[in-house]
């Protein structure tokens, strides 16, 4: 299945979501990894996204900005 169809949004909308999620992720820079993940999950769920969208975003953020 095409990821764009799976997420249910255009490439530009997906890029904007990842951009906003990155900003949110970096705001909690001093928190533990588990706390950051929990905050991100809540932030995305509050905006109506399901686990099919949340999980890949978390993986991407964790790989791009590993815990220090």
N, C-alpha and C positions, 0 to 999 in steps of 0.2 A: 504494500500500500504506500502511496506517495505521502511523504511526511507533511506536505502542505495540506493535503486533504485530511490527513489524520488529525492535525491540529485545528483544522477548520478556519484557517485565516490565510491571508495573502502573505507573500514574502516580506513586503514592507511592514505589515502589521506585526509579523513575527520578529522582525529586526527591531522594531520599536519596543515591543514587549521585552526582548532580551536586553536592550539598552536600559530600560527602566528597572528591570530586575537586577542588573549589574549595579546600578546606583544604589538600590536598596541593600544589596549584598555588602557593598563597600561601606555603607553607613554603620554597619554593626561589626566593624573590623576588629575590635578588641574582645568581642564575645567568643565563647568556645564554638567549635565547629557544629556541635549539636544544637546550640542555641541559634546560631546563624541559620541552620537548615530549618529549624522549627519556625523561626520568624518568616523565612521566605515562603514556606509552605502556607502559613496563615495568610501572608500578604497576597499570594496568588489565589488561594481558595476564596478569600474575601472578594476578589475581583471576578469570581465565577469560573476559574479554570479547574479542570479535573486532573487526575493523576497522570493521564496520558500527556499532558502538557507540562505539568510540574516536574515530573521525574527527569526528562531530558534537560530542562533548564537547570535543575540542581546539579546534574552531572557536569554540564558545561561550566557552570560557575565554579564548582569544586576543582575542576581540572585547570581552569584558566587562572583562578585565584586560590591556590592551595593554602591551607592553614599554616601559620607561621610559628 
